[in-house]
């Protein structure tokens, strides 16, 4: 497109003071925007992976915390039993836990004997 064609287009579109971008200029602009989008996409992918790893670590810490809480609760129950400080509710709960462990041990024994 030469200058006459540009003048004609400016006249027809009412864009007398604006410059019309050539196809090459439009392509270059589009290419630059695509490059920016690709960079942003890769940056977001890396951030997403980092956040997934962080989430997995936090879930692992949470699981470990729950495991420690359960272990401490069991120890507390044993200490209460040993000290004779268990009320009826605590005794029933403790017996229920012991029965649960016995059932799990029985399952393991039957599995091993097969």
KAGIRA-V799164 format. One record per helix or strand of 3 or more residues. SS is the DSSP state (hx for helix, st for strand). FROM is the first residue (numbers start at 1). LEN is the number of residues. If there is no record, write none. Layout:
BEGIN
ss=SS from=FROM len=LEN
ss=SS from=FROM len=LEN
END
This chain:
BEGIN
ss=hx from=3 len=11
ss=hx from=23 len=61
ss=hx from=88 len=26
END
